[in-house]
Amino acid sequence: MAQLTPAQRDAYWRKTSRLMWIIMAWWVFFSFVVHFFAVQLNSISIAGFPLGFYMAAQGSLISYVVLCFWNASAQNKIDEEFGVAEDK
Amino acid sequence: MATQSTTSKSFVDNLGKIYGGYAGGFIGFVIILAIMEQMGVPNKVIGYCFVFLTIGVYAYIGVLSRTMELSEYYVAGRVVPPFFNGMATGADWMSAASFISMAGGLYLGGYGALGYVLGWTGGYVLVGVLLAPYLRKFGQFTVPDFLGVRYEGNTARICGVIVLFCASFTYIVAQTFGIGIITSRFLDIPFEVAIFVGLLGILVCSMLGGMRAVTWTQVAQYIILIIAYLTPVVWLSFKLYGNPIPELSYGQALNEIADLEKKLGILKPHVGAYADAKGQFSWVEFNNFWALTLTLMIGTASLPHILMRYFTTPNVKDARTSVGWSIFFIFLLYFTAPAYAAFAKREVYTNVIGQQISQLPAWVQNWSQVGGLLTIKDGNNDGILQLSEFIINQDIIVLSMPEIAGLPYVISGLVAAGGLAAALSTADGLLLAIANALSHDVYYKMINPQASTMKRLLVARVLLVGVAIVGAAVAGTRPAGIIQMVAWAFSLAAAGLFAPLVLGIWWKRTTAAGAIAGMIVGFGVCAFYLVGTRYFDMPLWFGIRNISSALFGLPLAFLVTWAVSLMTQAPSKEMQDFVDSIRVPKGELAWVKGVTHE
């Protein structure tokens, strides 16, 4: 089955959009918000790195990898829930 | 549309074995060269071996992948598994600027240059969430294809082609320039000749097989570039701190740098955020940092040569996973680059500055003999090197790391091969994006819709060669600044393409008039700011440097698209149904009547 009723379709898109906004919020947080406080964070040291520097050089990058895979798996779950995942 | 793929199933099933064997073979090749070096084979021969053997391998893959089918030529038959598409995207993405110049930028700029590291990675979150799966579902050949269908007509299509051309061409000139530099340095031939040798290297990969050939060579190129990037820095990390993971150990180097900075009286610390030359907090630096990060991220999600990589996966789900693998493979290089910078700075502050000029380490003496890259000038004639007497070009940091680490010349050759792989792979992706837009969107869709497959593929190849030659000719005039040209490409793409692509999928109310107006205003304002500040001494707006010029065009593009869309009649019911069908992975697309598609 591939045809969704309009109501199902709206529900599917609501869930998809919600996931989008959640991931975007984390993206804004790790891309901008954290680094606004880099000067203050630099006074904290973690494993020899000043934290503000560490976040821009590694921390945020790790978060991007996690966000991309998280998005893929969460969206797959939504697809399966609505029966719109592709057949292999 | 579904043209049966001719890429044999056994090839796709055995990719792991094939590329595993290839990586092993490459490491074996490096070891053989290392042995030859010990036996006294001259460095120049080793340099030649690296350049010609790697280009030979790419050419071999390129010839094997030749094709006469449209879907193979344009989208690699849509059979590329997500893991390998991730590698190919990594190579497509990481250019000479990332491989050679970025670590040097971090050396010179410290925290301030981390804007590049963030900006060139975070955009993949936008690609994966907002665009890639939906463009894959759309399932055509090019990015302007999407604009032409969604915004019903050739006006939107041609606007898309113009933005694509301006952004990608700026970018490809920078890449060809980089290829010229590497080839001329390691083959010891003049720059102008080297550019055309590099050009051949680009064309053998892409001409016969289009996207199919580029995909499989890019996977091969990624493997070489990542081995080449990691080897010297891992070695040095082990030598200095007994820890083979540089990303963990360079924190210690940062602390040593901080102590040395105090001793040398440097006011702006390496790790200090948003500091001006005196080490004081500066709002201008602060604003430029987030502006650059934002521009590069949005640009990532708008550059057609990246977006079209996700047209090649078997399905929508794989397109999403593939974005994850892409950012992972890119991450491996990007989170290592700051370690390069820290190790080089530690070395310079410890063993170079404040030493007798006659007793500098061997790597400094070697590089100061190569024209203009490293300058030592004893200004006060005291025989001791002061910080201000030592000028280093940012491209040296990666290239000299093998010597700093005390590694044999073979590793220097390896690094050159890696840089070449990075530059060639990006140039190929860009070249294909431009030539495909011209042959598919302009020639086939607008000039001659009756053209036969044969004729379309012929036109595609002629344009490919034409664009490559023009690109090389422009690069031969040595237009200034690789990094700057690359950043411009990002700004232009971001301001022109991001709004119509994202709104076209996520806001059904977007109308053709709105999108076209948005593209023109966004791209126009961005180009105006770029050209005005670069060539006509226009004052900067709010102190924002022109590498972030999308900052003004981008919000305007959204604003204008939104306002004009609301002022014009809502898209037809058919168009809204079409958008709905793009949003759902399964099921046929609900094509709008009268729209031609493959």
Interface residues (C-beta under 8 A of the other chain):
Chain A: A2 Q3 L4 R9 Y12 W13 T16 S17 L19 M20 I23 M24 W27 F30 S31 F32 H35 F36 A38 V39 N42 A47 G48 F49 P50 G52 F53 Y54 A56 A57 Q58 S60 L61 I62 Y64 V65 L67 C68 F69 N71 A72 Q75 N76 D79 G83 V84 A85 E86 D87 K88
Chain B: Y111 L114 V117 L118 T121 G122 Y124 V125 L126 G128 V129 L130 P133 E247 L248 G251 Q252 L254 N255 V271 G272 A273 Y274 F281 F289 W290 T293 L294 M297 N315 V316 K317 R320 T321 V323 G324 S326 I327 F328 F331 Y334 F335 P338 W506 D580 R583 V584 P585 K586 G587 E588
